[in-house]
Amino acid sequence: MNADLALLRFALQHSDSPDLSNSPAPKPEDIEWLKKVMADMETDAQKMKKILSILSDEKTITLDRKLASLEELQYFVEDIDNSIDFVKMGGNQYLKTWYKDDDDQIRKWAMWITSSCCLNNISIQKIFLEEGILDDICSVLDNEKSNAVKDKALSSISAIIKNYNEAQEHFIEKEGLKYMAQFLQHPSPSARMKSAFFPGSTDTI
């Protein structure tokens, strides 16, 4: 039985009474069963390691499987603790590789994962600045043709430099405002809107 479903079953079986203080104590065998279920449950970090292992198998992985894995990874890194674990697992190097992938869908998911990692997470913002992730994204934009990738790249840049003066100053030094000008010509209304309000979301620009 799936561990999550098993845990749900246990909880339902032992919460029938509206007054939980009057609920019967669980049987010893139920407690042992629950301990086994809990021991078998994978942590998010373990799940992410499996995803990265799948993504590293370039010889056998299909494009559809890779995209599904990236989508799953993006879901996990929306959690702050998971995003930190992702970076500890060498996530930066994976991102740098995915930015250069020939498939624009993979580049899009790489940008999406980047922005998800940085949201309200200054520790990741600092790491991404120090390890050149911001510079890598700008390099992608120099030759990027896919509007979907550009849109996610804008979100990534915004997430990295938001409320972070050092990143904002670095972005300006790298002539980052030229990328904002490009986005004002973007066919997507949402991208144009983001670009128009982008400077107002920072302290330095």
HELIX and SHEET records of a PDB file:
HELIX    1   1 ALA A    3  GLN A   13  1                                  11    
HELIX    2   2 LEU A   20  ASN A   22  5                                   3    
HELIX    3   3 PRO A   28  ASP A   40  1                                  13    
HELIX    4   4 ASP A   44  SER A   56  1                                  13    
HELIX    5   5 LEU A   63  VAL A   77  1                                  15    
HELIX    6   6 ILE A   80  LYS A   88  1                                   9    
HELIX    7   7 GLY A   91  TYR A   99  1                                   9    
HELIX    8   8 ASP A  104  CYS A  118  1                                  15    
HELIX    9   9 ILE A  122  GLU A  130  1                                   9    
HELIX   10  10 ILE A  133  ASN A  143  1                                  11    
HELIX   11  11 ASN A  147  ILE A  161  1                                  15    
HELIX   12  12 ASN A  165  GLU A  173  1                                   9    
HELIX   13  13 LEU A  177  PHE A  183  1                                   7    
HELIX   14  14 PRO A  189  PHE A  197  1                                   9    
HELIX   15  15 PRO A  199  SER A  201  5                                   3    
END                                                                             
